[in-house]
Amino acid sequence: MDLTSRRLDVTGPAEFEGAFKALRGEPNVAMLVLPSPYFAAQRGKLIELAARYRLPACYEFRTYVAEGGLMSYGPNINAMFARAASYVDRILRGANPGDLPIEQPSKFELVINLKAAKSIGLAIPQSMLVRADEVIR
């Protein structure tokens, strides 16, 4: 399969709809919303536009999917907070923060929203559903 990527720059919510319209006219298109505090703050609008323009979209965090987005694949935030808590504990017990190793997320999760898939006319393969950590029906 031949894949190409296309970057769409938006400087504000007023430009979101134009970006979605540009993607909608292309064949076999899907959208990857990159992690960003800005996009997280605008997630309701992004989810609504993806549904309206019937675009499959993947996000980094499960909160998007819980609010109606199609799917997410990214680090488990609860696991990251638990690790952060252990760092706080070590620092409060006297560890030098500069001596603690930098860690990367170690637990990732795939979450799929079948209601969102149905609303855009997308069938999720069974092989993907069995790999998901959570399937919202």
C-alpha positions as a printed Julia matrix, in Angstrom:
137×3 Matrix{Float64}:
   0.0    0.0    0.0
   1.33   3.4   -0.97
   0.88   5.99   1.78
   1.55   9.68   1.69
   1.25  12.23   4.43
   0.13  15.79   4.24
   0.58  18.4    6.91
  -2.17  20.92   7.46
  -1.17  24.0    9.41
  -3.88  25.76  11.37
  -3.37  28.83  13.51
  -6.72  28.82  15.25
 -10.12  27.16  15.56
 -11.49  29.31  12.74
  -9.19  27.41  10.35
 -10.17  23.9   11.51
 -13.16  23.58   9.21
 -11.14  24.54   6.13
  -8.58  21.85   6.98
 -11.3   19.24   7.34
 -12.91  20.32   4.06
  -9.53  20.0    2.3
  -9.12  16.45   3.58
 -12.68  15.37   2.85
 -12.24  15.71  -0.89
  -9.29  13.31  -1.02
  -9.69   9.54  -1.49
  -8.72   7.08   1.26
  -7.89   9.73   3.79
  -7.48   9.57   7.55
  -6.32  12.14  10.05
  -3.76  11.93  12.83
  -4.15  14.67  15.42
  -0.74  15.28  16.93
  -0.42  15.7   20.68
  -0.71  19.32  21.69
  -2.14  21.19  24.67
  -3.81  23.47  22.14
  -5.54  20.59  20.33
  -6.48  19.04  23.67
  -8.25  22.28  24.62
 -10.07  22.19  21.26
 -10.81  18.46  21.26
 -14.6   18.88  21.25
 -14.46  20.89  18.04
 -11.98  18.46  16.43
 -14.15  15.45  17.29
 -17.29  17.19  16.01
 -15.66  18.16  12.7
 -14.23  14.67  12.15
 -17.75  13.26  12.6
 -19.37  15.89  10.39
 -16.9   15.37   7.55
 -16.86  11.59   8.11
 -13.07  11.47   8.5
 -11.41   8.67  10.45
  -9.2   10.31  13.06
  -6.68   8.94  15.51
  -5.62  10.82  18.62
  -2.95  10.28  21.24
  -5.1   10.13  24.35
  -8.18   8.14  25.35
 -10.03  11.3   26.44
 -10.73  12.06  22.78
 -12.29   8.64  22.28
 -14.29   8.82  25.5
 -15.77  12.08  24.17
 -16.74  10.58  20.79
 -13.53  10.35  18.75
 -12.8    7.26  16.66
  -9.59   5.89  18.15
  -6.5    6.67  20.14
  -3.12   5.12  20.55
  -0.77   6.57  23.09
   0.65   6.42  26.56
  -1.54   5.45  29.47
  -1.83   8.7   31.42
  -2.75   6.97  34.7
   0.42   4.86  34.51
   2.45   8.01  33.85
   0.95   9.77  36.88
   1.69   6.73  39.04
   5.34   6.85  37.95
   5.43  10.6   38.62
   4.09   9.97  42.12
   6.96   7.58  42.82
   9.39  10.32  41.77
   7.74  12.81  44.12
   7.98  10.25  46.91
  11.69   9.7   46.25
  12.38  13.44  46.17
  10.46  14.01  49.41
  12.57  11.27  50.99
  15.72  13.17  50.05
  16.67  12.01  46.55
  18.32  14.62  44.36
  16.02  15.24  41.36
  19.08  15.56  39.12
  20.12  12.02  40.0
  16.81  10.45  38.98
  16.73   8.9   35.52
  14.54  10.34  32.79
  11.81   7.89  31.91
   9.65   7.43  28.86
   6.14   5.99  28.94
   6.2    2.22  29.13
   2.5    1.41  28.84
   0.6    2.33  25.68
  -3.05   1.7   24.95
  -5.29   1.39  21.92
  -8.89   2.57  22.43
 -11.55   2.25  19.71
 -15.03   3.79  19.65
 -17.36   1.59  17.59
 -20.18   4.12  17.8
 -17.94   6.7   16.12
 -16.87   4.15  13.49
 -20.49   3.33  12.67
 -21.43   7.01  12.41
 -18.83   7.57   9.66
 -19.5    4.27   7.92
 -16.21   2.63   8.87
 -15.86  -1.07   9.66
 -13.08  -1.83  12.14
 -11.41  -5.18  11.39
 -11.84  -7.84  14.06
  -8.05  -8.27  14.18
  -7.78  -4.66  15.38
 -10.62  -4.97  17.87
  -9.01  -7.95  19.62
  -5.79  -5.95  20.03
  -7.56  -2.95  21.56
  -7.18  -2.31  25.27
 -10.7   -0.92  25.32
 -13.58  -0.94  22.84
 -16.38   1.57  23.4
 -19.65   0.19  22.04
